[in-house]
Amino acid sequence: MIVPATVVLAVLETLSYETWLTITRFPCSATIREELVNNLVDIGFIYLQEGRYGMTPLGQQFLNNCKDSTII
């Protein structure tokens, strides 16, 4: 599935403020949540623990790099 980068960044940014999210609180359409979450877990940006999702160090690094226009 291809999703806009703004959706991925919105998920990571939300996780950076809230630390944990359940799948129902992801800031995206309900029709793409499950596949988006699975893809983010597969690439290592987020992880699942006890039914909640958290951001990995790789996800944090990706988010920080996106905010710094000199790195990308």
SEKEVO-231706 format. One line per field, with one value per atom (N, C-alpha, C, O, CB): residue number from 1; x, y, z; atom name. Coordinates in steps of 0.05 Angstrom, whole numbers, plus 5000, padded with zeros to 4 digits. Glycine has a CB too. Layout:
N
num	NUM/...
X	X/...
Y	Y/...
Z	Z/...
atome	CA/...
This chain:
72
num	1/1/1/1/1/2/2/2/2/2/3/3/3/3/3/4/4/4/4/4/5/5/5/5/5/6/6/6/6/6/7/7/7/7/7/8/8/8/8/8/9/9/9/9/9/10/10/10/10/10/11/11/11/11/11/12/12/12/12/12/13/13/13/13/13/14/14/14/14/14/15/15/15/15/15/16/16/16/16/16/17/17/17/17/17/18/18/18/18/18/19/19/19/19/19/20/20/20/20/20/21/21/21/21/21/22/22/22/22/22/23/23/23/23/23/24/24/24/24/24/25/25/25/25/25/26/26/26/26/26/27/27/27/27/27/28/28/28/28/28/29/29/29/29/29/30/30/30/30/30/31/31/31/31/31/32/32/32/32/32/33/33/33/33/33/34/34/34/34/34/35/35/35/35/35/36/36/36/36/36/37/37/37/37/37/38/38/38/38/38/39/39/39/39/39/40/40/40/40/40/41/41/41/41/41/42/42/42/42/42/43/43/43/43/43/44/44/44/44/44/45/45/45/45/45/46/46/46/46/46/47/47/47/47/47/48/48/48/48/48/49/49/49/49/49/50/50/50/50/50/51/51/51/51/51/52/52/52/52/52/53/53/53/53/53/54/54/54/54/54/55/55/55/55/55/56/56/56/56/56/57/57/57/57/57/58/58/58/58/58/59/59/59/59/59/60/60/60/60/60/61/61/61/61/61/62/62/62/62/62/63/63/63/63/63/64/64/64/64/64/65/65/65/65/65/66/66/66/66/66/67/67/67/67/67/68/68/68/68/68/69/69/69/69/69/70/70/70/70/70/71/71/71/71/71/72/72/72/72/72
X	5017/5000/5018/5037/4981/5010/5024/5007/4984/5031/5019/5004/5021/5045/4999/5007/5022/5041/5035/5003/5064/5084/5073/5081/5109/5054/5043/5028/5027/5024/5016/5002/5023/5018/4986/5044/5065/5077/5081/5088/5083/5093/5074/5081/5101/5048/5027/5026/5024/5000/5029/5029/5053/5051/5029/5077/5101/5101/5110/5125/5091/5090/5071/5077/5082/5048/5029/5042/5039/5004/5056/5070/5092/5097/5082/5104/5125/5114/5129/5141/5089/5077/5062/5062/5058/5050/5033/5046/5034/5008/5069/5085/5072/5085/5089/5046/5032/5007/4993/5026/5000/4974/4962/4976/4978/4936/4922/4915/4915/4896/4908/4903/4880/4879/4898/4860/4837/4843/4828/4815/4866/4872/4892/4901/4884/4899/4917/4904/4880/4926/4918/4907/4905/4917/4924/4889/4885/4859/4845/4908/4851/4826/4825/4845/4822/4802/4799/4804/4812/4771/4800/4804/4833/4839/4792/4852/4880/4896/4920/4893/4884/4898/4914/4938/4879/4900/4913/4937/4959/4893/4934/4956/4979/5002/4946/4972/4992/5008/5032/4979/4994/5007/5026/5049/4987/5016/5033/5058/5080/5017/5055/5078/5098/5122/5069/5088/5106/5121/5144/5090/5107/5120/5141/5164/5100/5134/5153/5179/5200/5139/5177/5201/5216/5238/5194/5204/5218/5213/5229/5246/5193/5188/5172/5175/5173/5155/5139/5140/5148/5110/5131/5130/5104/5092/5155/5096/5072/5079/5096/5054/5067/5072/5046/5035/5095/5036/5011/4988/4973/5017/4984/4962/4964/4946/4938/4988/4992/5017/5034/4996/5019/5041/5059/5049/5032/5085/5104/5124/5126/5119/5139/5158/5186/5195/5160/5199/5226/5246/5239/5232/5271/5292/5294/5300/5319/5291/5292/5269/5273/5291/5246/5223/5228/5222/5198/5240/5246/5267/5265/5256/5287/5308/5296/5303/5330/5278/5265/5249/5251/5247/5234/5218/5236/5230/5201/5258/5276/5289/5292/5298/5297/5309/5289/5297/5319/5264/5244/5240/5233/5218/5244/5240/5264/5262/5234/5287/5312/5317/5327/5336/5311/5313/5341/5345/5300/5361/5389/5398/5418/5408/5383/5391/5380/5393/5382/5355/5342/5352/5343/5312
Y	4977/5000/5025/5026/5000/5044/5069/5090/5094/5078/5103/5124/5150/5149/5116/5173/5198/5200/5192/5222/5212/5216/5232/5229/5229/5250/5267/5250/5256/5287/5227/5209/5195/5193/5188/5186/5173/5192/5186/5162/5216/5237/5244/5249/5262/5245/5251/5229/5235/5254/5204/5182/5184/5182/5155/5188/5190/5214/5213/5191/5236/5260/5256/5265/5285/5244/5239/5220/5225/5226/5200/5182/5196/5189/5158/5216/5230/5246/5252/5248/5254/5270/5252/5258/5290/5230/5214/5189/5175/5208/5182/5158/5132/5115/5158/5128/5103/5110/5129/5086/5093/5096/5069/5049/5110/5068/5043/5048/5070/5037/5027/5029/5047/5060/5001/5049/5066/5095/5112/5059/5103/5131/5141/5164/5135/5124/5133/5155/5153/5110/5177/5200/5195/5209/5225/5175/5169/5155/5147/5152/5151/5138/5109/5095/5137/5101/5074/5053/5030/5071/5059/5039/5032/5011/5048/5049/5044/5038/5032/5067/5040/5038/5012/5013/5041/4990/4964/4959/4951/4941/4965/4961/4981/4973/4963/5005/5026/5018/5019/5053/5010/5002/4978/4978/4995/4958/4935/4943/4932/4914/4961/4970/4985/4981/4987/5002/5017/4999/5004/5038/4978/4958/4943/4938/4938/4935/4919/4934/4922/4912/4961/4976/4986/4997/5000/4981/4987/5015/5024/4983/5029/5056/5055/5073/5073/5035/5032/5003/4985/5042/4998/4970/4966/4986/4963/4942/4934/4922/4904/4915/4932/4921/4922/4944/4936/4900/4898/4913/4926/4909/4910/4922/4952/4964/4918/4963/4991/4994/4976/5008/5016/5021/5043/5063/5028/5040/5060/5064/5048/5051/5086/5093/5081/5083/5123/5070/5060/5083/5104/5037/5078/5099/5105/5128/5089/5085/5091/5109/5127/5064/5105/5122/5151/5170/5112/5153/5180/5194/5218/5177/5179/5190/5199/5221/5169/5183/5190/5216/5234/5167/5218/5242/5266/5287/5238/5263/5286/5294/5318/5278/5275/5281/5296/5313/5256/5289/5302/5331/5347/5287/5337/5364/5382/5406/5364/5369/5384/5383/5363/5372/5404/5405/5402/5397/5430/5405/5403/5374/5368/5418/5355/5327/5313/5296/5313/5319/5304/5315/5305/5306
Z	5000/5000/5000/5015/5024/4984/4983/4997/4990/4953/5017/5032/5030/5027/5062/5031/5030/5054/5076/5030/5049/5070/5093/5116/5059/5087/5109/5129/5153/5097/5120/5138/5157/5181/5123/5145/5161/5181/5204/5142/5172/5190/5212/5235/5175/5206/5226/5247/5271/5212/5239/5258/5276/5300/5243/5264/5280/5299/5321/5262/5289/5305/5329/5351/5289/5324/5345/5366/5390/5334/5357/5376/5392/5415/5361/5380/5394/5417/5437/5375/5415/5437/5457/5481/5426/5448/5465/5475/5492/5451/5465/5473/5464/5452/5503/5470/5462/5448/5454/5487/5428/5414/5410/5406/5387/5411/5402/5373/5363/5419/5359/5330/5324/5303/5318/5342/5337/5339/5330/5356/5351/5354/5333/5335/5382/5314/5293/5276/5269/5275/5270/5256/5226/5210/5261/5218/5190/5186/5206/5179/5162/5155/5166/5166/5125/5175/5186/5166/5173/5197/5140/5120/5115/5104/5094/5122/5117/5143/5141/5103/5166/5191/5194/5199/5214/5191/5196/5177/5187/5192/5152/5133/5138/5137/5104/5144/5150/5175/5175/5155/5196/5221/5216/5225/5243/5201/5195/5180/5185/5179/5161/5145/5162/5159/5122/5180/5198/5217/5224/5213/5226/5243/5227/5236/5255/5203/5186/5180/5179/5160/5175/5169/5194/5192/5152/5217/5242/5253/5271/5238/5244/5255/5281/5298/5234/5284/5308/5317/5302/5304/5341/5351/5367/5377/5369/5369/5384/5410/5412/5367/5431/5458/5474/5479/5473/5482/5498/5486/5500/5526/5460/5446/5440/5430/5462/5446/5440/5423/5422/5467/5409/5391/5402/5412/5362/5400/5408/5386/5367/5434/5387/5367/5374/5397/5363/5354/5357/5354/5344/5337/5361/5356/5327/5319/5367/5309/5280/5271/5255/5265/5282/5276/5286/5272/5289/5310/5320/5303/5298/5349/5294/5277/5251/5241/5272/5239/5214/5217/5200/5204/5239/5244/5247/5236/5269/5262/5266/5240/5235/5287/5223/5197/5179/5164/5184/5180/5163/5171/5154/5164/5197/5206/5200/5201/5236/5195/5189/5159/5148/5205/5145/5116/5105/5082/5106/5122/5113/5111/5098/5131/5123/5123/5099/5087/5149/5092/5070/5043/5022/5072
atome	N/CA/C/O/CB/N/CA/C/O/CB/N/CA/C/O/CB/N/CA/C/O/CB/N/CA/C/O/CB/N/CA/C/O/CB/N/CA/C/O/CB/N/CA/C/O/CB/N/CA/C/O/CB/N/CA/C/O/CB/N/CA/C/O/CB/N/CA/C/O/CB/N/CA/C/O/CB/N/CA/C/O/CB/N/CA/C/O/CB/N/CA/C/O/CB/N/CA/C/O/CB/N/CA/C/O/CB/N/CA/C/O/CB/N/CA/C/O/CB/N/CA/C/O/CB/N/CA/C/O/CB/N/CA/C/O/CB/N/CA/C/O/CB/N/CA/C/O/CB/N/CA/C/O/CB/N/CA/C/O/CB/N/CA/C/O/CB/N/CA/C/O/CB/N/CA/C/O/CB/N/CA/C/O/CB/N/CA/C/O/CB/N/CA/C/O/CB/N/CA/C/O/CB/N/CA/C/O/CB/N/CA/C/O/CB/N/CA/C/O/CB/N/CA/C/O/CB/N/CA/C/O/CB/N/CA/C/O/CB/N/CA/C/O/CB/N/CA/C/O/CB/N/CA/C/O/CB/N/CA/C/O/CB/N/CA/C/O/CB/N/CA/C/O/CB/N/CA/C/O/CB/N/CA/C/O/CB/N/CA/C/O/CB/N/CA/C/O/CB/N/CA/C/O/CB/N/CA/C/O/CB/N/CA/C/O/CB/N/CA/C/O/CB/N/CA/C/O/CB/N/CA/C/O/CB/N/CA/C/O/CB/N/CA/C/O/CB/N/CA/C/O/CB/N/CA/C/O/CB/N/CA/C/O/CB/N/CA/C/O/CB/N/CA/C/O/CB/N/CA/C/O/CB/N/CA/C/O/CB/N/CA/C/O/CB/N/CA/C/O/CB/N/CA/C/O/CB/N/CA/C/O/CB/N/CA/C/O/CB/N/CA/C/O/CB/N/CA/C/O/CB
